[in-house]
Structures are given as structure tokens and as C-alpha cells.
Amino acid sequence: MTVTIYHNPRCSKSRETLALLHERGIEPVIVEYLRTPPSAAELKNILGMLGIGPRDLLRRKEAAEAGIEPENLSDDALIAAMAANPSAIERPIVVTGGKAALGRPPESVLKIL
């Protein structure tokens, strides 16, 4: 079973989540999403697995800095804006077996493993 983590090495929660996976003997595929952002289609798929809308995955401060105004955008437009400005995507996200979890707190990813 492949486990993927959308990771930002500068984020403490992301590092803690990665360490938690390693402690359990899991060597995930690491996607540094700031360098290799998910496409809008990938992001839409991830949101579906998380069972949340794009506004629930938005980092408000980073979105504001990028000029993203979620209240003025449709879901699809917001997803496109997040794909174009990956710093506005909440992190980390762990995906495996058609399920996804947000690592806030890091232990929350254990429910999908």
C-alpha cells in the first residue's frame, strides 16, 4: 500500500507527521507540494477523500498574502487558486488507499493507515 504525504519541510506539524509515519515503519512517497503543487484536479480528488470543501483546506493568512479572496470565488475557482498558490493549502495531507487525512494534529492520520 502506497502512502503519500503532501509535505512542507519547514512546517513543524508536517515534520511531526512524517516522523510519526517513519515510527510506524512507513516510508511514504514525499511530495514537497510547494515545489510540486497538486493540479486543480488532484486537489479536487484530495478534497473528496478528505470529505471537506476547499475553504476548509485553505490557510487564510497565506491566501490573503496571495490575493485570494475565498468569499468572492466559486469552489472550482478557489481550488484553481490554491493549485496556483500552493502555500495557501493546509498541510500536511496524507493519502493512502483512496482515503486522506489532514495531519492536524499529526495523530489524526493514523485513522486512515
C-alpha positions in Angstrom: 0.0 0.0 0.0 1.4 3.4 -1.1 1.3 6.2 1.4 1.8 9.7 0.1 2.4 12.8 2.3 2.0 16.3 0.9 4.8 17.8 2.9 6.4 21.1 3.7 9.8 20.5 5.5 9.6 24.0 7.1 6.3 23.2 8.9 6.6 21.6 12.3 3.3 19.7 12.0 4.4 18.3 8.7 7.7 17.2 10.1 5.9 15.6 13.1 3.5 13.7 10.8 6.4 12.4 8.7 8.2 11.3 11.8 5.0 9.5 13.0 4.8 7.6 9.7 8.5 6.7 10.0 8.0 5.5 13.6 5.4 3.1 12.3 7.7 1.7 9.7 6.0 3.5 6.8 8.2 5.0 4.1 5.8 7.4 2.4 6.1 9.0 -1.0 7.0 12.6 -0.1 5.6 15.3 -2.3 7.0 18.7 -1.4 3.9 20.4 -2.6 5.4 23.9 -2.6 7.9 22.7 -5.3 5.5 20.3 -7.0 2.0 21.5 -6.4 -1.0 19.3 -7.0 -3.1 20.2 -10.0 -6.6 21.5 -9.5 -7.9 18.0 -10.5 -5.6 16.3 -7.9 -6.7 18.9 -5.3 -10.4 18.3 -6.0 -9.7 14.5 -5.6 -7.9 15.0 -2.3 -10.8 17.2 -1.1 -13.2 14.5 -2.0 -11.2 11.9 0.0 -11.0 14.3 3.0 -14.7 14.9 2.7 -14.3 18.7 3.1 -14.7 21.8 0.9 -11.8 23.9 -0.4 -12.4 26.6 2.2 -11.7 24.0 4.9 -8.3 23.4 3.4 -7.4 27.0 3.0 -4.6 28.7 5.0 -6.3 32.1 5.5 -3.1 34.2 6.1 -1.3 32.7 3.1 -4.4 33.0 0.9 -4.7 36.7 1.8 -1.0 37.2 1.1 -1.6 35.6 -2.4 -4.6 37.9 -3.0 -7.0 35.0 -2.8 -10.5 36.2 -1.7 -12.4 33.0 -1.0 -15.7 34.8 -0.4 -15.6 36.0 -4.0 -14.8 32.7 -5.6 -16.7 29.6 -6.6 -15.3 26.3 -5.2 -13.7 25.5 -8.6 -12.1 28.9 -8.8 -10.8 28.6 -5.3 -9.4 25.2 -6.0 -7.6 26.6 -9.1 -6.3 29.5 -7.0 -5.0 27.1 -4.4 -3.3 24.9 -7.0 -1.7 28.1 -8.4 -0.7 29.3 -4.9 0.2 26.1 -3.0 1.3 28.0 0.1 -2.4 28.6 0.7 -3.1 24.8 1.1 -3.3 23.5 4.7 -0.6 20.9 5.5 0.3 18.1 5.8 -2.0 15.8 3.9 -1.6 12.1 4.0 -3.2 9.9 1.3 -3.5 6.2 1.1 -5.9 3.6 -0.3 -8.4 6.1 -1.6 -8.5 7.9 1.8 -6.9 11.1 3.0 -6.3 12.8 6.4 -5.0 16.2 7.4 -2.1 15.9 9.9 -3.5 18.5 12.3 -2.8 17.1 14.8 -0.3 14.6 13.4 -2.1 11.6 15.1 -5.2 12.2 13.0 -3.5 10.5 10.0 -3.4 7.2 12.0 -7.1 6.6 11.3 -6.5 6.0 7.6 -3.4 3.7 8.0 
